């Protein structure tokens, strides 16, 4: 097989001709600058939504099932019965359990917790 140095040289010189076409200037379409450029430049930085630190399924002493998601902003969501049930948001005071909301309480974040929910009083639950 014969190598073609002339073909390789042509390809390399074409790449060097294309590179200067790249610049960091804003793109202007139809001669109009971005109407939101100033607002975007002065906008506050975006904050990320809270992320899930752990997600656990708990089986309780009365054989009920709870799904609890713990977040990095001292909140948790709890669902009773199945993963698709509506979630209730619970908050932890000063970042320490228990997580509470109207009629709900989850004490702890590990494999063994105590859960209180409407119609369910202080259940011992485990993963």
N, C-alpha and C positions, 0 to 999 in steps of 0.2 A: 504494500500500500504506500502510495506516495503522498507526502505532506505538501500542502500548498501554503508556503509562507506568505505569499502575496495576498491570499484570501484572508488569512489571520490578521495581517497588517491592516487591511481594509476594514475589517470588523472592529478592530481596536480603535482606529481613527474615527469611525462613525460614532462609537460610544463617547469619545471625547468631545465630539461636536454637539451631541445631545445634552450632555451634562450642564453646560452653561445656560441652557434654556430654563432650568429649574431655578426659581427664586422664591423668596419668602414674602413677596409683596402680596397684599390682599387681592383677591380676584375681583375684577370689575366686569359686570355683565351688561351689555348694551350701553356702555358708557355711564352707568349709574352706580355709585358706590353703595355699600351696604347701609340701609337706613337705620339699622339697629347697632351699628358699630360703636357709637359712643355709649349707648346704654349697656352693651355687653362689656365694654372696657371698664365701666364704673360699677358693675354688678358685684354684689358680695359673693364670696366663694360658695360653691354648692356644698351642702352637707349630705353625707351619705345616710340612708335610712339605717335603723338599728339592724344588727345581724344576729342570727340565732347562734347562741353559744352551745346549747344542747337541746335535743328534742327527745322526749321520753314518753313511753306508754306505761301507765301504771295500772295494775290490777289491785283492787281494794278488798278488804275483808268481807264486804257484802257481795262480792263477785262483780262489782261495777268496774267499768273501764274508763280511765281518763287519759287524755293526750295533753301533754304540757310542753310548750316550747319556751325556753328561757332565752332572753335577749341580753345583749351587752349594755343596755341602757336602764337596767334595774327594773325591767318589766317582764311579764310572762303572759302567755295566753293559755287558756285551759278550754278543752272541749270534752264534753261528756258523751260517751257511747261510741262515736265513730269519728274518724279524721275529718269528715265532711261537715260535721255539725258546726253551728255558729260558734265562734270563739269569743270568750270573755277576756278582756285585758285586765291583768292584775298588776299592781305596783308594789314595790318593796320600799319601805321607809328607810332612808339613809343607805340604800343599797344592800340591806341585810334582810333575809327572809324573816317573817313570812311575807309572801306576796298576797295582797288583799284587794278585794273589790266588794261591792254590795252583795252580801250573802256568800262570798267565796273566800277561801283562804288556802294557800299551799305553803306549808312550812318545810323548808329545805329545798335542795336542788339535786341531791344524790339519788341513789337507787332506792332508798326508803324515805318516804315522806308521809305527812299527815295532810289530808285534804278535807275541807268542809265546802259543801255546795248546797244550794237550795234542795231541801228534802234529803240531804245526806249530811249527817253530823259527825265530824271529827273521825274520819276513816283512816286506818293504817293501810298504807298502800306501798307496793313494791314493784320494781321493774320486772 
